[in-house]
């Protein structure tokens, strides 16, 4: 849960936009789901799955920051008209 909160900080401090927020929320929810499942019903296979997702989680968060950086201003100009 602390990791999820930390991933929301770039949006809270206005260093990223809505694209990143959506990605961080979806990825964070999935990570919490896997962690909860691992805590309640431990297995080595689930531990490996959670670990693999944690690597994807970080990679996709960085990708979302990059996409948000490049697409954010473009989307704002579309909305502003």
N, C-alpha and C positions, 0 to 999 in steps of 0.2 A: 504494500500500500504506500510505503514511503517512496519507493521507486516511481510509482505512478504519479504521486504528487510532485516529485522532482522533474518528471518529464513535462509537466504542465507549466513549469516556471518560465520557459522562453515565451509562451503566450501571455502569461500573467505580467511579465515585465516588458511586453510589447516588442519583443525581439523577433517574433514570428506572427503569422496570421492564422486564418481559419483553416487553411489546408493542413497546416501542422497540427492544429488543435484536434481536428477530426482524426487524423492518423494516430496521434498520441493517445487519444481516448480509446479508439478501437483496439490498438495494440496493447495498451495497458489493461483493458478489460480482459482480453484474452490471456495475458500473462497472469493476472490475478486468478482467473479461472483455473489455469493449469497449476499454479502454486497451491491453490486451495485443495484441488483434487489430489495433488502430491502429498500434501500435509495429512489429508484425511485417509487416503488409501495408498500408502507408499508401495512403489514397486521400482525395480531397477529400470525397467523399460520406460515407465512414466518419468523417472528422473532424467533419463537420457533425452526423452522427447522435450521435456521442459528446458533442459540445457540447450538443445538445438534451437528451440524457439527463442531463447534469450539472445542467441547470436543474431537470428533474423530480426528480432525486436530492435536491437541496437542499430543494425544496418538500415532497416526501414525507417527508423526515426531520423537518422542522418539524411536519408534520401528525401524524406518529407520536408526536412528543413531546407534542403537544396531546392526542391520543387517550389516550396512556399516562397523562397527568396526570389526565384526567377518568375514565377507565375502570379504571385501576390499582387504586385503593382498592375499587371495587365488585367487581372480580375477586378481590381478596384476601379480601374478606368472604365471597364464595361458596365459596372454597377452605377457609377457616377453619371455615365451617359456622355 
